[in-house]
Amino acid sequence: MNITAGTLARTIILALALINQLLSVTGHPVLPIEDAQIETLVTTAWTVIASLVAWWKNNSFTSAAKKGDEVMRQERGA
């Protein structure tokens, strides 16, 4: 059985989230977070995610880069 590191990490994060949710429902606050902290966490997460997506994607601005993208598409299609 081959389990990738990504699958394992996602499973652990999901388990922690579910445990946290169950403890929160039963009145045991595990993460005492205030409203200002939530706003900071959300905006930071949004910025990090947007930055990673923009970095990961191929953003071609120059005409040479656009031509290179076209050649790459043609090579992949062949």
C-alpha positions as CSV (number, residue, x, y, z in Angstrom):
1,M,0.0,0.0,0.0
2,N,1.6,3.3,-1.2
3,I,0.3,6.3,0.7
4,T,1.7,9.6,-0.5
5,A,2.9,12.3,1.9
6,G,0.1,14.6,0.7
7,T,-2.6,12.1,1.5
8,L,-1.1,11.5,4.9
9,A,-0.9,15.2,5.6
10,R,-4.4,15.9,4.5
11,T,-5.8,13.0,6.6
12,I,-4.0,14.3,9.7
13,I,-5.2,17.8,9.2
14,L,-8.8,16.6,8.7
15,A,-8.6,14.5,11.9
16,L,-7.3,17.4,13.9
17,A,-10.1,19.6,12.5
18,L,-12.7,17.1,13.4
19,I,-11.3,16.6,16.9
20,N,-11.3,20.4,17.4
21,Q,-14.9,20.6,16.1
22,L,-16.1,17.9,18.4
23,L,-14.3,19.4,21.5
24,S,-15.8,22.8,20.5
25,V,-19.3,21.4,20.3
26,T,-19.0,19.8,23.7
27,G,-17.9,23.1,25.3
28,H,-14.2,22.5,25.5
29,P,-12.6,25.4,23.5
30,V,-9.3,24.1,22.3
31,L,-8.4,27.2,20.3
32,P,-9.5,30.3,22.2
33,I,-9.5,32.8,19.4
34,E,-10.9,36.3,19.4
35,D,-12.6,38.1,16.5
36,A,-9.5,40.2,15.6
37,Q,-7.4,37.1,15.5
38,I,-9.9,35.4,13.1
39,E,-9.8,38.4,10.8
40,T,-6.0,38.3,10.8
41,L,-5.9,34.6,10.2
42,V,-8.4,34.8,7.3
43,T,-6.6,37.7,5.6
44,T,-3.2,36.1,6.0
45,A,-4.5,32.7,4.7
46,W,-6.1,34.5,1.7
47,T,-2.8,36.4,0.9
48,V,-0.7,33.2,1.2
49,I,-3.0,31.2,-1.0
50,A,-3.2,33.9,-3.6
51,S,0.5,34.3,-3.5
52,L,1.1,30.6,-4.0
53,V,-1.3,30.3,-6.8
54,A,0.2,33.3,-8.6
55,W,3.7,31.9,-8.1
56,W,2.8,28.4,-9.2
57,K,1.0,29.4,-12.4
58,N,2.9,30.3,-15.5
59,N,2.3,34.1,-15.9
60,S,3.6,35.0,-19.3
61,F,3.7,38.8,-19.9
62,T,6.2,39.3,-22.7
63,S,5.6,38.3,-26.3
64,A,8.6,35.9,-26.2
65,A,7.1,34.1,-23.2
66,K,3.7,33.9,-24.9
67,K,5.4,32.4,-28.0
68,G,7.2,29.9,-25.7
69,D,3.9,28.9,-24.2
70,E,2.4,28.3,-27.7
71,V,5.4,26.2,-28.6
72,M,5.0,24.2,-25.4
73,R,1.3,23.6,-26.1
74,Q,2.0,22.4,-29.6
75,E,4.7,20.0,-28.3
76,R,2.4,18.6,-25.7
77,G,-0.3,18.1,-28.3
78,A,2.0,16.3,-30.7
